[in-house]
Each structure stands twice: as structure tokens, then as C-alpha cells.
């Protein structure tokens, strides 16, 4: 829920600021600013809640903490890459793949009721997926429309 709130607030703020500053709207640009803000916000979680996020990594994958750190770095690189014209489309496709590849971790967290912030097994459970799967789809569509299709 928090990433969605960050995404929407960043989008509305960037849109308003750009409108005031330039007198016009550039929705793909403000959508990329919002996605970058959300990615930086979620990347922070990889470094603050490493132990809990490591619980989410599927059992088949070794070096769980390292994977959490690397995926945090990937999110930071994605946030930057969306604003470099030469890398925007490649970054967008890689972020789409990243969002798809992250879904098994979210499924595992739901099934095992992982609370990644506390590194416990007292999370929301399966009901979490009712929100999370559509949210992942929204992130994919957001990146596609703001960075590839525009």
C-alpha cells in the first residue's frame, strides 16, 4: 500500500509543479518521476528491512541477503535509468521483467505470512495477494505507458 501512496503522491505533486512551472502537462515525464520516487522508496526497504525481505526470497535461490541488496540496487538503477533518454526503453523493459520476477517473492510472503518489516511470520497472508498482484500489474502498465509507448 505504501508504494502505491508514494507513486500517486509523487505523480500528483510532479504534475502540479510542472504545470505551475511550465504552464503545461507532460504526463509521461511526471509518471516517470513518480515511478522513480516509488522505486527509490522501495529500494530503501531493501536496506532497512534486509532480514525480513530475505525471508521472502524463494528457497531455491541462495545468498538471500545479497539478493535483497542487489535488487535494491536494481531499483535505484531503474529509478535513474528512466530519466536517461538513451537508456529509458531498455530500463523500462528491464523493470517490467523485474516486476514479473519479483512476484514469486510476494507469493511466498503471502503464503508464509511474512511481515518483512519485522522479519516475522505474522503478515497479512493470502489476502495480501489480492492487492499485490494487481499492484504489480499496475506498475508494469505504468512503466510501459510512461517509458515505452509514449
C-alpha positions in Angstrom: 0.0 0.0 0.0 2.8 2.4 0.9 4.5 2.2 -2.6 1.1 3.0 -4.2 0.7 6.0 -2.0 4.2 7.2 -2.8 3.6 6.7 -6.5 0.3 8.6 -6.6 1.5 11.5 -4.4 4.7 11.8 -6.4 2.7 11.8 -9.6 0.2 14.4 -8.4 3.0 16.6 -7.0 5.2 16.4 -10.1 2.2 17.1 -12.3 1.2 20.2 -10.3 4.8 21.5 -10.1 5.3 21.1 -13.8 2.0 22.7 -14.6 2.9 25.7 -12.4 6.5 25.9 -13.7 5.9 25.4 -17.4 2.2 26.1 -17.8 1.7 22.6 -19.4 1.4 19.0 -18.6 3.9 16.2 -19.6 2.2 13.2 -18.1 4.8 10.6 -19.3 7.6 12.7 -17.7 5.7 13.1 -14.4 4.7 9.4 -14.5 8.4 8.6 -14.7 9.2 10.9 -11.8 6.6 9.2 -9.8 7.8 5.7 -10.7 11.4 6.7 -9.8 10.2 8.1 -6.5 8.4 4.9 -5.7 11.4 2.8 -6.8 13.7 4.8 -4.5 11.3 4.4 -1.7 11.0 0.6 -2.1 14.8 0.3 -2.6 15.2 1.9 0.8 13.3 -1.0 2.3 15.8 -3.4 0.9 18.5 -1.8 3.1 16.3 -1.2 6.2 14.4 -4.5 6.3 17.0 -6.8 4.8 16.3 -9.7 7.2 12.6 -9.7 6.5 13.0 -9.3 2.8 15.4 -12.2 2.8 12.6 -14.4 4.2 10.6 -13.6 1.0 13.3 -14.8 -1.4 12.2 -18.3 -2.7 14.1 -21.2 -1.1 15.7 -22.3 -4.4 17.7 -19.0 -4.5 21.0 -18.9 -2.4 22.6 -15.9 -0.8 19.2 -14.4 0.1 20.6 -11.2 1.8 22.8 -10.5 -1.1 19.9 -10.9 -3.5 17.9 -8.4 -1.4 20.8 -5.9 -1.6 21.2 -6.4 -5.3 17.5 -6.0 -6.0 17.6 -2.8 -4.0 20.5 -1.6 -6.2 18.5 -2.6 -9.3 15.6 -0.5 -8.2 17.9 2.5 -7.7 19.4 2.0 -11.1 15.9 1.7 -12.6 14.9 4.9 -11.0 17.8 6.7 -12.6 17.6 4.9 -15.9 14.1 6.0 -16.6 15.4 9.6 -16.9 18.3 8.9 -19.3 16.9 9.1 -22.8 19.4 6.6 -24.3 18.6 4.0 -21.6 14.9 4.7 -21.0 13.4 2.0 -23.1 15.9 -0.6 -22.1 15.4 0.3 -18.4 11.6 0.1 -18.8 11.8 -3.4 -20.3 14.2 -4.5 -17.5 11.9 -3.0 -14.9 9.0 -4.9 -16.4 11.0 -8.1 -16.2 12.0 -7.2 -12.6 8.4 -6.7 -11.6 7.4 -10.0 -13.1 10.4 -11.8 -11.4 9.6 -10.2 -8.0 6.1 -11.7 -8.0 7.2 -15.2 -6.6 8.7 -13.4 -3.6 5.4 -11.7 -3.0 3.6 -15.0 -3.4 5.9 -16.7 -0.9 5.5 -13.8 1.6 1.7 -14.2 1.3 1.7 -18.0 1.7 4.1 -17.9 4.6 2.5 -14.8 6.1 5.8 -13.0 6.2 6.0 -9.5 7.7 9.1 -8.2 6.0 9.4 -5.1 8.2 9.5 -7.2 11.4 11.1 -10.4 9.9 8.3 -12.5 11.4 5.6 -14.8 10.2 2.7 -12.6 11.3 2.0 -10.9 7.9 -1.3 -10.5 6.1 -1.3 -13.8 4.4 -3.0 -14.7 1.1 -5.3 -11.6 1.3 -2.1 -9.6 0.6 -2.1 -11.1 -2.9 -5.5 -9.6 -3.7 -3.9 -6.2 -3.6 -0.3 -7.1 -4.6 -0.9 -8.9 -7.9 -3.0 -6.0 -9.4 -0.4 -3.6 -8.0 2.4 -5.4 -9.8 0.3 -5.3 -13.0 -0.3 -1.6 -12.5 3.5 -1.0 -12.1 4.1 -2.9 -15.3 1.5 -0.9 -17.2 2.7 2.4 -15.7 6.3 1.8 -16.8 5.2 0.6 -20.3 2.9 3.6 -20.9 5.3 6.3 -19.5 8.5 5.0 -20.9 8.0 2.7 -23.9 4.6 3.6 -25.5 4.7 7.4 -25.2 
